[in-house]
């Protein structure tokens, strides 16, 4: 998959938990398995399918809650 979320075949895009993208800062491909990333990737893939040609360079946001405890963080 390239940085525009194209899956390697004409007109086929990938997004969500199963899709990995190259992270230049870390120098490797990674998946971000969280709803925030899946939603952002889906919107971005949709825009690119509709004619936009922008790379996916989203910084994911993660959170988790367990009863009254929780955390939030940015990044992969």
PDB file with one MODEL, atoms N, CA, C and O in Angstrom:
MODEL        1
ATOM      1  N   UNK A   1       0.849  -1.171   0.000  1.00  0.00           N
ATOM      2  CA  UNK A   1       0.000   0.000   0.000  1.00  0.00           C
ATOM      3  C   UNK A   1       0.893   1.233   0.000  1.00  0.00           C
ATOM      4  O   UNK A   1       1.907   1.278   0.698  1.00  0.00           O
ATOM      5  N   UNK A   2       0.508   2.233  -0.790  1.00  0.00           N
ATOM      6  CA  UNK A   2       1.318   3.445  -0.838  1.00  0.00           C
ATOM      7  C   UNK A   2       0.780   4.506   0.126  1.00  0.00           C
ATOM      8  O   UNK A   2      -0.180   4.264   0.858  1.00  0.00           O
ATOM      9  N   UNK A   3       1.407   5.675   0.116  1.00  0.00           N
ATOM     10  CA  UNK A   3       1.024   6.729   1.061  1.00  0.00           C
ATOM     11  C   UNK A   3      -0.303   7.398   0.720  1.00  0.00           C
ATOM     12  O   UNK A   3      -0.791   8.229   1.486  1.00  0.00           O
ATOM     13  N   UNK A   4      -0.899   7.039  -0.436  1.00  0.00           N
ATOM     14  CA  UNK A   4      -2.228   7.544  -0.803  1.00  0.00           C
ATOM     15  C   UNK A   4      -3.306   6.516  -0.481  1.00  0.00           C
ATOM     16  O   UNK A   4      -4.470   6.703  -0.836  1.00  0.00           O
ATOM     17  N   UNK A   5      -2.923   5.431   0.188  1.00  0.00           N
ATOM     18  CA  UNK A   5      -3.789   4.333   0.624  1.00  0.00           C
ATOM     19  C   UNK A   5      -4.239   3.445  -0.529  1.00  0.00           C
ATOM     20  O   UNK A   5      -5.217   2.707  -0.407  1.00  0.00           O
ATOM     21  N   UNK A   6      -3.512   3.521  -1.665  1.00  0.00           N
ATOM     22  CA  UNK A   6      -3.794   2.626  -2.793  1.00  0.00           C
ATOM     23  C   UNK A   6      -3.195   1.262  -2.474  1.00  0.00           C
ATOM     24  O   UNK A   6      -2.050   1.168  -2.031  1.00  0.00           O
ATOM     25  N   UNK A   7      -3.968   0.214  -2.698  1.00  0.00           N
ATOM     26  CA  UNK A   7      -3.576  -1.132  -2.274  1.00  0.00           C
ATOM     27  C   UNK A   7      -2.718  -1.891  -3.280  1.00  0.00           C
ATOM     28  O   UNK A   7      -2.394  -3.052  -3.029  1.00  0.00           O
ATOM     29  N   UNK A   8      -2.341  -1.299  -4.389  1.00  0.00           N
ATOM     30  CA  UNK A   8      -1.485  -1.973  -5.348  1.00  0.00           C
ATOM     31  C   UNK A   8      -2.191  -2.418  -6.611  1.00  0.00           C
ATOM     32  O   UNK A   8      -1.545  -2.893  -7.544  1.00  0.00           O
ATOM     33  N   UNK A   9      -3.495  -2.274  -6.659  1.00  0.00           N
ATOM     34  CA  UNK A   9      -4.286  -2.579  -7.847  1.00  0.00           C
ATOM     35  C   UNK A   9      -5.040  -1.316  -8.231  1.00  0.00           C
ATOM     36  O   UNK A   9      -5.384  -0.518  -7.359  1.00  0.00           O
ATOM     37  N   UNK A  10      -5.305  -1.118  -9.514  1.00  0.00           N
ATOM     38  CA  UNK A  10      -6.020   0.091  -9.922  1.00  0.00           C
ATOM     39  C   UNK A  10      -7.369   0.239  -9.206  1.00  0.00           C
ATOM     40  O   UNK A  10      -8.174  -0.692  -9.180  1.00  0.00           O
ATOM     41  N   UNK A  11      -7.594   1.394  -8.642  1.00  0.00           N
ATOM     42  CA  UNK A  11      -8.868   1.762  -8.019  1.00  0.00           C
ATOM     43  C   UNK A  11      -9.193   0.950  -6.758  1.00  0.00           C
ATOM     44  O   UNK A  11     -10.352   0.911  -6.344  1.00  0.00           O
ATOM     45  N   UNK A  12      -8.205   0.308  -6.146  1.00  0.00           N
ATOM     46  CA  UNK A  12      -8.419  -0.428  -4.898  1.00  0.00           C
ATOM     47  C   UNK A  12      -7.668   0.302  -3.786  1.00  0.00           C
ATOM     48  O   UNK A  12      -6.467   0.549  -3.894  1.00  0.00           O
ATOM     49  N   UNK A  13      -8.385   0.642  -2.724  1.00  0.00           N
ATOM     50  CA  UNK A  13      -7.804   1.356  -1.590  1.00  0.00           C
ATOM     51  C   UNK A  13      -8.010   0.527  -0.328  1.00  0.00           C
ATOM     52  O   UNK A  13      -8.909  -0.312  -0.273  1.00  0.00           O
ATOM     53  N   UNK A  14      -7.184   0.759   0.681  1.00  0.00           N
ATOM     54  CA  UNK A  14      -7.302   0.052   1.952  1.00  0.00           C
ATOM     55  C   UNK A  14      -7.308   1.066   3.086  1.00  0.00           C
ATOM     56  O   UNK A  14      -6.642   2.099   3.020  1.00  0.00           O
ATOM     57  N   UNK A  15      -8.068   0.756   4.119  1.00  0.00           N
ATOM     58  CA  UNK A  15      -8.139   1.639   5.287  1.00  0.00           C
ATOM     59  C   UNK A  15      -8.559   0.823   6.500  1.00  0.00           C
ATOM     60  O   UNK A  15      -9.194  -0.223   6.369  1.00  0.00           O
ATOM     61  N   UNK A  16      -8.200   1.308   7.672  1.00  0.00           N
ATOM     62  CA  UNK A  16      -8.627   0.667   8.905  1.00  0.00           C
ATOM     63  C   UNK A  16      -7.547  -0.182   9.555  1.00  0.00           C
ATOM     64  O   UNK A  16      -6.361  -0.033   9.260  1.00  0.00           O
ATOM     65  N   UNK A  17      -7.970  -1.075  10.445  1.00  0.00           N
ATOM     66  CA  UNK A  17      -7.044  -1.875  11.238  1.00  0.00           C
ATOM     67  C   UNK A  17      -6.141  -2.777  10.407  1.00  0.00           C
ATOM     68  O   UNK A  17      -5.033  -3.095  10.840  1.00  0.00           O
ATOM     69  N   UNK A  18      -6.580  -3.194   9.233  1.00  0.00           N
ATOM     70  CA  UNK A  18      -5.792  -4.118   8.413  1.00  0.00           C
ATOM     71  C   UNK A  18      -4.763  -3.400   7.541  1.00  0.00           C
ATOM     72  O   UNK A  18      -3.893  -4.052   6.964  1.00  0.00           O
ATOM     73  N   UNK A  19      -4.840  -2.102   7.433  1.00  0.00           N
ATOM     74  CA  UNK A  19      -3.979  -1.347   6.529  1.00  0.00           C
ATOM     75  C   UNK A  19      -2.751  -0.812   7.270  1.00  0.00           C
ATOM     76  O   UNK A  19      -2.861  -0.254   8.362  1.00  0.00           O
ATOM     77  N   UNK A  20      -1.597  -0.991   6.662  1.00  0.00           N
ATOM     78  CA  UNK A  20      -0.371  -0.436   7.240  1.00  0.00           C
ATOM     79  C   UNK A  20       0.160   0.648   6.313  1.00  0.00           C
ATOM     80  O   UNK A  20       0.030   0.555   5.092  1.00  0.00           O
ATOM     81  N   UNK A  21       0.750   1.662   6.896  1.00  0.00           N
ATOM     82  CA  UNK A  21       1.330   2.753   6.120  1.00  0.00           C
ATOM     83  C   UNK A  21       2.764   2.979   6.587  1.00  0.00           C
ATOM     84  O   UNK A  21       3.101   2.710   7.740  1.00  0.00           O
ATOM     85  N   UNK A  22       3.588   3.465   5.698  1.00  0.00           N
ATOM     86  CA  UNK A  22       4.974   3.763   6.036  1.00  0.00           C
ATOM     87  C   UNK A  22       5.011   5.014   6.897  1.00  0.00           C
ATOM     88  O   UNK A  22       4.432   6.039   6.534  1.00  0.00           O
ATOM     89  N   UNK A  23       5.688   4.935   8.036  1.00  0.00           N
ATOM     90  CA  UNK A  23       5.861   6.072   8.943  1.00  0.00           C
ATOM     91  C   UNK A  23       7.293   6.584   8.784  1.00  0.00           C
ATOM     92  O   UNK A  23       8.219   5.986   9.331  1.00  0.00           O
ATOM     93  N   UNK A  24       7.497   7.696   8.035  1.00  0.00           N
ATOM     94  CA  UNK A  24       8.855   8.189   7.778  1.00  0.00           C
ATOM     95  C   UNK A  24       9.648   8.467   9.052  1.00  0.00           C
ATOM     96  O   UNK A  24      10.849   8.202   9.106  1.00  0.00           O
ATOM     97  N   UNK A  25       8.992   8.993  10.064  1.00  0.00           N
ATOM     98  CA  UNK A  25       9.684   9.316  11.313  1.00  0.00           C
ATOM     99  C   UNK A  25      10.288   8.067  11.963  1.00  0.00           C
ATOM    100  O   UNK A  25      11.373   8.128  12.542  1.00  0.00           O
ATOM    101  N   UNK A  26       9.584   6.936  11.865  1.00  0.00           N
ATOM    102  CA  UNK A  26      10.056   5.695  12.472  1.00  0.00           C
ATOM    103  C   UNK A  26      10.801   4.804  11.484  1.00  0.00           C
ATOM    104  O   UNK A  26      11.473   3.854  11.889  1.00  0.00           O
ATOM    105  N   UNK A  27      10.686   5.106  10.184  1.00  0.00           N
ATOM    106  CA  UNK A  27      11.381   4.346   9.165  1.00  0.00           C
ATOM    107  C   UNK A  27      10.830   2.951   8.916  1.00  0.00           C
ATOM    108  O   UNK A  27      11.562   2.065   8.474  1.00  0.00           O
ATOM    109  N   UNK A  28       9.547   2.745   9.194  1.00  0.00           N
ATOM    110  CA  UNK A  28       8.955   1.428   8.961  1.00  0.00           C
ATOM    111  C   UNK A  28       7.455   1.527   8.734  1.00  0.00           C
ATOM    112  O   UNK A  28       6.829   2.546   9.024  1.00  0.00           O
ATOM    113  N   UNK A  29       6.890   0.437   8.205  1.00  0.00           N
ATOM    114  CA  UNK A  29       5.441   0.340   8.009  1.00  0.00           C
ATOM    115  C   UNK A  29       4.803  -0.041   9.335  1.00  0.00           C
ATOM    116  O   UNK A  29       5.353  -0.838  10.094  1.00  0.00           O
ATOM    117  N   UNK A  30       3.631   0.538   9.609  1.00  0.00           N
ATOM    118  CA  UNK A  30       2.926   0.236  10.856  1.00  0.00           C
ATOM    119  C   UNK A  30       1.424   0.260  10.642  1.00  0.00           C
ATOM    120  O   UNK A  30       0.915   0.959   9.766  1.00  0.00           O
ATOM    121  N   UNK A  31       0.730  -0.512  11.454  1.00  0.00           N
ATOM    122  CA  UNK A  31      -0.730  -0.432  11.549  1.00  0.00           C
ATOM    123  C   UNK A  31      -1.063   0.292  12.840  1.00  0.00           C
ATOM    124  O   UNK A  31      -0.343   0.167  13.831  1.00  0.00           O
ATOM    125  N   UNK A  32      -2.129   1.033  12.832  1.00  0.00           N
ATOM    126  CA  UNK A  32      -2.633   1.683  14.043  1.00  0.00           C
ATOM    127  C   UNK A  32      -4.031   1.140  14.287  1.00  0.00           C
ATOM    128  O   UNK A  32      -4.981   1.538  13.613  1.00  0.00           O
ATOM    129  N   UNK A  33      -4.157   0.247  15.234  1.00  0.00           N
ATOM    130  CA  UNK A  33      -5.421  -0.446  15.473  1.00  0.00           C
ATOM    131  C   UNK A  33      -6.267   0.298  16.500  1.00  0.00           C
ATOM    132  O   UNK A  33      -6.345  -0.081  17.669  1.00  0.00           O
ATOM    133  N   UNK A  34      -6.894   1.365  16.028  1.00  0.00           N
ATOM    134  CA  UNK A  34      -7.760   2.164  16.897  1.00  0.00           C
ATOM    135  C   UNK A  34      -8.814   2.843  16.044  1.00  0.00           C
ATOM    136  O   UNK A  34      -8.570   3.168  14.882  1.00  0.00           O
ATOM    137  N   UNK A  35      -9.981   3.055  16.619  1.00  0.00           N
ATOM    138  CA  UNK A  35     -11.091   3.626  15.854  1.00  0.00           C
ATOM    139  C   UNK A  35     -10.785   5.007  15.295  1.00  0.00           C
ATOM    140  O   UNK A  35     -11.259   5.332  14.206  1.00  0.00           O
ATOM    141  N   UNK A  36     -10.018   5.825  15.987  1.00  0.00           N
ATOM    142  CA  UNK A  36      -9.688   7.161  15.501  1.00  0.00           C
ATOM    143  C   UNK A  36      -8.916   7.064  14.191  1.00  0.00           C
ATOM    144  O   UNK A  36      -9.223   7.773  13.233  1.00  0.00           O
ATOM    145  N   UNK A  37      -7.922   6.194  14.146  1.00  0.00           N
ATOM    146  CA  UNK A  37      -7.140   6.022  12.930  1.00  0.00           C
ATOM    147  C   UNK A  37      -7.989   5.420  11.808  1.00  0.00           C
ATOM    148  O   UNK A  37      -7.897   5.856  10.661  1.00  0.00           O
ATOM    149  N   UNK A  38      -8.808   4.427  12.130  1.00  0.00           N
ATOM    150  CA  UNK A  38      -9.661   3.788  11.109  1.00  0.00           C
ATOM    151  C   UNK A  38     -10.617   4.803  10.494  1.00  0.00           C
ATOM    152  O   UNK A  38     -10.810   4.807   9.278  1.00  0.00           O
ATOM    153  N   UNK A  39     -11.215   5.658  11.311  1.00  0.00           N
ATOM    154  CA  UNK A  39     -12.124   6.690  10.791  1.00  0.00           C
ATOM    155  C   UNK A  39     -11.380   7.687   9.905  1.00  0.00           C
ATOM    156  O   UNK A  39     -11.858   8.041   8.827  1.00  0.00           O
ATOM    157  N   UNK A  40     -10.210   8.140  10.358  1.00  0.00           N
ATOM    158  CA  UNK A  40      -9.434   9.111   9.574  1.00  0.00           C
ATOM    159  C   UNK A  40      -8.962   8.491   8.266  1.00  0.00           C
ATOM    160  O   UNK A  40      -9.000   9.145   7.224  1.00  0.00           O
ATOM    161  N   UNK A  41      -8.516   7.232   8.307  1.00  0.00           N
ATOM    162  CA  UNK A  41      -8.062   6.554   7.089  1.00  0.00           C
ATOM    163  C   UNK A  41      -9.203   6.370   6.103  1.00  0.00           C
ATOM    164  O   UNK A  41      -9.021   6.572   4.902  1.00  0.00           O
ATOM    165  N   UNK A  42     -10.372   5.990   6.591  1.00  0.00           N
ATOM    166  CA  UNK A  42     -11.527   5.804   5.721  1.00  0.00           C
ATOM    167  C   UNK A  42     -11.922   7.090   5.017  1.00  0.00           C
ATOM    168  O   UNK A  42     -12.190   7.091   3.815  1.00  0.00           O
ATOM    169  N   UNK A  43     -11.956   8.183   5.766  1.00  0.00           N
ATOM    170  CA  UNK A  43     -12.278   9.492   5.160  1.00  0.00           C
ATOM    171  C   UNK A  43     -11.233   9.866   4.106  1.00  0.00           C
ATOM    172  O   UNK A  43     -11.574  10.343   3.023  1.00  0.00           O
ATOM    173  N   UNK A  44      -9.962   9.643   4.435  1.00  0.00           N
ATOM    174  CA  UNK A  44      -8.880  10.006   3.521  1.00  0.00           C
ATOM    175  C   UNK A  44      -8.918   9.148   2.255  1.00  0.00           C
ATOM    176  O   UNK A  44      -8.772   9.669   1.149  1.00  0.00           O
ATOM    177  N   UNK A  45      -9.113   7.846   2.413  1.00  0.00           N
ATOM    178  CA  UNK A  45      -9.213   6.955   1.250  1.00  0.00           C
ATOM    179  C   UNK A  45     -10.396   7.374   0.373  1.00  0.00           C
ATOM    180  O   UNK A  45     -10.291   7.370  -0.853  1.00  0.00           O
ATOM    181  N   UNK A  46     -11.513   7.732   0.995  1.00  0.00           N
ATOM    182  CA  UNK A  46     -12.684   8.180   0.238  1.00  0.00           C
ATOM    183  C   UNK A  46     -12.397   9.433  -0.566  1.00  0.00           C
ATOM    184  O   UNK A  46     -12.803   9.535  -1.724  1.00  0.00           O
ATOM    185  N   UNK A  47     -11.693  10.398   0.041  1.00  0.00           N
ATOM    186  CA  UNK A  47     -11.344  11.626  -0.693  1.00  0.00           C
ATOM    187  C   UNK A  47     -10.419  11.303  -1.865  1.00  0.00           C
ATOM    188  O   UNK A  47     -10.584  11.854  -2.953  1.00  0.00           O
ATOM    189  N   UNK A  48      -9.444  10.411  -1.648  1.00  0.00           N
ATOM    190  CA  UNK A  48      -8.538  10.049  -2.741  1.00  0.00           C
ATOM    191  C   UNK A  48      -9.275   9.272  -3.832  1.00  0.00           C
ATOM    192  O   UNK A  48      -8.979   9.454  -5.013  1.00  0.00           O
ATOM    193  N   UNK A  49     -10.218   8.420  -3.466  1.00  0.00           N
ATOM    194  CA  UNK A  49     -11.017   7.712  -4.477  1.00  0.00           C
ATOM    195  C   UNK A  49     -11.842   8.687  -5.305  1.00  0.00           C
ATOM    196  O   UNK A  49     -12.115   8.436  -6.479  1.00  0.00           O
ATOM    197  N   UNK A  50     -12.238   9.799  -4.692  1.00  0.00           N
ATOM    198  CA  UNK A  50     -13.067  10.793  -5.375  1.00  0.00           C
ATOM    199  C   UNK A  50     -12.250  11.783  -6.197  1.00  0.00           C
ATOM    200  O   UNK A  50     -12.811  12.704  -6.791  1.00  0.00           O
ATOM    201  N   UNK A  51     -10.912  11.601  -6.240  1.00  0.00           N
ATOM    202  CA  UNK A  51     -10.106  12.452  -7.094  1.00  0.00           C
ATOM    203  C   UNK A  51      -8.993  13.220  -6.417  1.00  0.00           C
ATOM    204  O   UNK A  51      -8.108  13.736  -7.099  1.00  0.00           O
ATOM    205  N   UNK A  52      -9.005  13.315  -5.100  1.00  0.00           N
ATOM    206  CA  UNK A  52      -7.905  13.973  -4.399  1.00  0.00           C
ATOM    207  C   UNK A  52      -6.666  13.095  -4.565  1.00  0.00           C
ATOM    208  O   UNK A  52      -6.795  11.910  -4.874  1.00  0.00           O
ATOM    209  N   UNK A  53      -5.493  13.638  -4.371  1.00  0.00           N
ATOM    210  CA  UNK A  53      -4.256  12.863  -4.493  1.00  0.00           C
ATOM    211  C   UNK A  53      -3.308  13.263  -3.369  1.00  0.00           C
ATOM    212  O   UNK A  53      -2.181  13.691  -3.618  1.00  0.00           O
ATOM    213  N   UNK A  54      -3.774  13.121  -2.128  1.00  0.00           N
ATOM    214  CA  UNK A  54      -3.002  13.560  -0.973  1.00  0.00           C
ATOM    215  C   UNK A  54      -2.457  12.367  -0.198  1.00  0.00           C
ATOM    216  O   UNK A  54      -3.150  11.361  -0.041  1.00  0.00           O
ATOM    217  N   UNK A  55      -1.223  12.470   0.288  1.00  0.00           N
ATOM    218  CA  UNK A  55      -0.678  11.391   1.114  1.00  0.00           C
ATOM    219  C   UNK A  55      -1.371  11.352   2.476  1.00  0.00           C
ATOM    220  O   UNK A  55      -1.838  12.377   2.973  1.00  0.00           O
ATOM    221  N   UNK A  56      -1.432  10.182   3.064  1.00  0.00           N
ATOM    222  CA  UNK A  56      -2.011  10.014   4.402  1.00  0.00           C
ATOM    223  C   UNK A  56      -0.897  10.210   5.419  1.00  0.00           C
ATOM    224  O   UNK A  56      -0.030   9.349   5.572  1.00  0.00           O
ATOM    225  N   UNK A  57      -0.921  11.336   6.110  1.00  0.00           N
ATOM    226  CA  UNK A  57       0.120  11.633   7.096  1.00  0.00           C
ATOM    227  C   UNK A  57      -0.491  11.972   8.452  1.00  0.00           C
ATOM    228  O   UNK A  57      -0.002  12.846   9.168  1.00  0.00           O
ATOM    229  N   UNK A  58      -1.547  11.280   8.785  1.00  0.00           N
ATOM    230  CA  UNK A  58      -2.309  11.525  10.010  1.00  0.00           C
ATOM    231  C   UNK A  58      -1.539  11.062  11.250  1.00  0.00           C
ATOM    232  O   UNK A  58      -0.930   9.992  11.237  1.00  0.00           O
ATOM    233  N   UNK A  59      -1.562  11.849  12.301  1.00  0.00           N
ATOM    234  CA  UNK A  59      -0.989  11.473  13.586  1.00  0.00           C
ATOM    235  C   UNK A  59      -2.120  10.909  14.441  1.00  0.00           C
ATOM    236  O   UNK A  59      -2.989  11.659  14.886  1.00  0.00           O
ATOM    237  N   UNK A  60      -2.121   9.593  14.677  1.00  0.00           N
ATOM    238  CA  UNK A  60      -3.254   8.980  15.377  1.00  0.00           C
ATOM    239  C   UNK A  60      -3.345   9.386  16.843  1.00  0.00           C
ATOM    240  O   UNK A  60      -2.349   9.713  17.489  1.00  0.00           O
ATOM    241  N   UNK A  61      -4.555   9.353  17.333  1.00  0.00           N
ATOM    242  CA  UNK A  61      -4.901   9.660  18.721  1.00  0.00           C
ATOM    243  C   UNK A  61      -5.448   8.375  19.341  1.00  0.00           C
ATOM    244  O   UNK A  61      -6.325   7.733  18.764  1.00  0.00           O
ATOM    245  N   UNK A  62      -4.946   8.008  20.487  1.00  0.00           N
ATOM    246  CA  UNK A  62      -5.377   6.782  21.159  1.00  0.00           C
ATOM    247  C   UNK A  62      -5.970   7.117  22.524  1.00  0.00           C
ATOM    248  O   UNK A  62      -5.547   8.066  23.184  1.00  0.00           O
ATOM    249  N   UNK A  63      -6.940   6.336  22.928  1.00  0.00           N
ATOM    250  CA  UNK A  63      -7.481   6.487  24.273  1.00  0.00           C
ATOM    251  C   UNK A  63      -8.037   5.147  24.731  1.00  0.00           C
ATOM    252  O   UNK A  63      -8.358   4.280  23.918  1.00  0.00           O
ATOM    253  N   UNK A  64      -8.142   4.997  26.012  1.00  0.00           N
ATOM    254  CA  UNK A  64      -8.768   3.812  26.578  1.00  0.00           C
ATOM    255  C   UNK A  64      -9.319   4.175  27.949  1.00  0.00           C
ATOM    256  O   UNK A  64      -8.736   4.986  28.668  1.00  0.00           O
ATOM    257  N   UNK A  65     -10.432   3.576  28.299  1.00  0.00           N
ATOM    258  CA  UNK A  65     -11.055   3.809  29.595  1.00  0.00           C
ATOM    259  C   UNK A  65     -11.393   2.468  30.237  1.00  0.00           C
ATOM    260  O   UNK A  65     -11.833   1.536  29.563  1.00  0.00           O
ATOM    261  N   UNK A  66     -11.185   2.386  31.522  1.00  0.00           N
ATOM    262  CA  UNK A  66     -11.575   1.218  32.305  1.00  0.00           C
ATOM    263  C   UNK A  66     -12.166   1.746  33.606  1.00  0.00           C
ATOM    264  O   UNK A  66     -11.441   2.206  34.488  1.00  0.00           O
ATOM    265  N   UNK A  67     -13.471   1.677  33.715  1.00  0.00           N
ATOM    266  CA  UNK A  67     -14.202   2.257  34.839  1.00  0.00           C
ATOM    267  C   UNK A  67     -13.849   3.733  34.947  1.00  0.00           C
ATOM    268  O   UNK A  67     -14.088   4.479  33.997  1.00  0.00           O
ATOM    269  N   UNK A  68     -13.291   4.182  36.064  1.00  0.00           N
ATOM    270  CA  UNK A  68     -12.978   5.608  36.216  1.00  0.00           C
ATOM    271  C   UNK A  68     -11.525   5.933  35.847  1.00  0.00           C
ATOM    272  O   UNK A  68     -11.081   7.062  36.059  1.00  0.00           O
ATOM    273  N   UNK A  69     -10.788   4.979  35.307  1.00  0.00           N
ATOM    274  CA  UNK A  69      -9.410   5.200  34.887  1.00  0.00           C
ATOM    275  C   UNK A  69      -9.348   5.297  33.362  1.00  0.00           C
ATOM    276  O   UNK A  69     -10.104   4.630  32.655  1.00  0.00           O
ATOM    277  N   UNK A  70      -8.447   6.127  32.874  1.00  0.00           N
ATOM    278  CA  UNK A  70      -8.309   6.254  31.432  1.00  0.00           C
ATOM    279  C   UNK A  70      -6.999   6.916  31.074  1.00  0.00           C
ATOM    280  O   UNK A  70      -6.322   7.499  31.921  1.00  0.00           O
ATOM    281  N   UNK A  71      -6.651   6.816  29.792  1.00  0.00           N
ATOM    282  CA  UNK A  71      -5.460   7.517  29.301  1.00  0.00           C
ATOM    283  C   UNK A  71      -5.693   7.951  27.859  1.00  0.00           C
ATOM    284  O   UNK A  71      -6.570   7.442  27.161  1.00  0.00           O
ATOM    285  N   UNK A  72      -4.877   8.909  27.442  1.00  0.00           N
ATOM    286  CA  UNK A  72      -4.913   9.414  26.069  1.00  0.00           C
ATOM    287  C   UNK A  72      -3.478   9.638  25.625  1.00  0.00           C
ATOM    288  O   UNK A  72      -2.618   9.993  26.431  1.00  0.00           O
ATOM    289  N   UNK A  73      -3.221   9.426  24.325  1.00  0.00           N
ATOM    290  CA  UNK A  73      -1.891   9.715  23.805  1.00  0.00           C
ATOM    291  C   UNK A  73      -1.969   9.994  22.305  1.00  0.00           C
ATOM    292  O   UNK A  73      -2.909   9.574  21.629  1.00  0.00           O
ATOM    293  N   UNK A  74      -0.978  10.699  21.807  1.00  0.00           N
ATOM    294  CA  UNK A  74      -0.839  10.971  20.380  1.00  0.00           C
ATOM    295  C   UNK A  74       0.324  10.153  19.840  1.00  0.00           C
ATOM    296  O   UNK A  74       1.299   9.907  20.550  1.00  0.00           O
ATOM    297  N   UNK A  75       0.220   9.732  18.587  1.00  0.00           N
ATOM    298  CA  UNK A  75       1.343   9.081  17.929  1.00  0.00           C
ATOM    299  C   UNK A  75       1.163   7.584  17.800  1.00  0.00           C
ATOM    300  O   UNK A  75       0.256   6.983  18.376  1.00  0.00           O
ATOM    301  N   UNK A  76       2.067   7.001  17.020  1.00  0.00           N
ATOM    302  CA  UNK A  76       2.012   5.563  16.758  1.00  0.00           C
ATOM    303  C   UNK A  76       2.613   4.778  17.878  1.00  0.00           C
ATOM    304  O   UNK A  76       2.648   3.549  17.821  1.00  0.00           O
TER     305      UNK A  76
ENDMDL
END
